[in-house]
Amino acid sequence: MHEIRVECYAGYKADERPVRFFAGGNTYGVDSVDDKWYSPDATFFRVTASDGNVYVLRHDQANDRWTLEAFRAHSNKRPEK
């Protein structure tokens, strides 16, 4: 887990969904929120970022802390026929 900074869209509630995050000195725009799920103490977002990679972001609501939970690099390989 790596703590990160996240900017969120706030609609009818605060921190409704991430729109940008900052990790390792880089800034990533969130192109799409692909999935969202809940645990008793956190909300998770699987997002595709502006670099084409997929990230899982975790928001610990009690402490208002964001962490990067998982990363999957975008593959440019075409499937074999």
C-alpha positions as CSV (number, residue, x, y, z in Angstrom):
1,M,0.0,0.0,0.0
2,H,1.3,3.4,-1.0
3,E,-0.4,6.5,0.3
4,I,-1.4,8.9,-2.5
5,R,-3.2,12.2,-2.9
6,V,-6.5,12.1,-4.8
7,E,-8.8,14.8,-6.2
8,C,-12.4,13.8,-6.4
9,Y,-15.7,14.8,-8.0
10,A,-18.1,15.8,-5.3
11,G,-21.7,15.5,-6.4
12,Y,-24.4,14.9,-3.8
13,K,-21.7,13.6,-1.4
14,A,-18.1,14.3,-0.8
15,D,-15.4,12.2,-2.6
16,E,-18.0,10.6,-4.8
17,R,-15.4,9.4,-7.3
18,P,-11.7,10.1,-8.1
19,V,-10.9,12.3,-11.1
20,R,-7.1,12.7,-10.6
21,F,-4.4,11.2,-8.4
22,F,-0.8,11.9,-7.6
23,A,1.7,9.1,-7.0
24,G,5.4,8.8,-7.2
25,G,5.8,12.4,-8.4
26,N,3.4,11.9,-11.3
27,T,-0.1,13.1,-12.0
28,Y,-2.7,10.7,-13.5
29,G,-6.1,11.7,-14.8
30,V,-8.8,9.2,-14.3
31,D,-10.2,8.3,-17.8
32,S,-12.8,5.9,-16.4
33,V,-14.0,4.3,-13.1
34,D,-14.4,0.7,-14.2
35,D,-15.6,-0.7,-10.8
36,K,-16.5,0.4,-7.3
37,W,-17.0,-1.7,-4.2
38,Y,-17.2,-1.3,-0.5
39,S,-15.7,-2.9,2.6
40,P,-16.8,-2.1,6.1
41,D,-14.1,0.6,6.4
42,A,-13.3,1.7,2.9
43,T,-14.4,2.3,-0.7
44,F,-12.4,0.8,-3.6
45,F,-12.2,2.2,-7.1
46,R,-10.7,0.3,-10.1
47,V,-9.8,3.0,-12.6
48,T,-8.2,3.4,-16.0
49,A,-5.8,6.3,-15.8
50,S,-4.6,8.7,-18.5
51,D,-1.5,6.5,-19.0
52,G,-3.7,3.6,-20.1
53,N,-2.9,1.5,-17.0
54,V,-5.4,0.2,-14.4
55,Y,-5.1,1.1,-10.8
56,V,-7.1,0.1,-7.6
57,L,-7.5,3.1,-5.3
58,R,-8.7,2.6,-1.7
59,H,-10.4,5.4,0.3
60,D,-10.3,4.9,4.1
61,Q,-13.3,7.0,5.0
62,A,-12.7,7.2,8.7
63,N,-9.2,8.7,8.3
64,D,-9.8,10.3,4.9
65,R,-6.7,8.5,3.6
66,W,-6.2,7.2,0.0
67,T,-3.8,4.4,-0.9
68,L,-2.8,2.7,-4.1
69,E,-3.7,-1.0,-3.6
70,A,-3.0,-2.5,-7.0
71,F,-1.6,-1.7,-10.5
72,R,-1.8,-3.5,-13.8
73,A,0.1,-2.2,-16.8
74,H,-1.6,-1.8,-20.1
75,S,-0.6,-4.4,-22.6
76,N,0.0,-3.4,-26.2
77,K,0.3,-7.0,-27.3
78,R,-2.4,-8.3,-29.6
79,P,-3.9,-11.7,-28.8
80,E,-2.6,-14.5,-31.0
81,K,-5.0,-16.0,-33.5
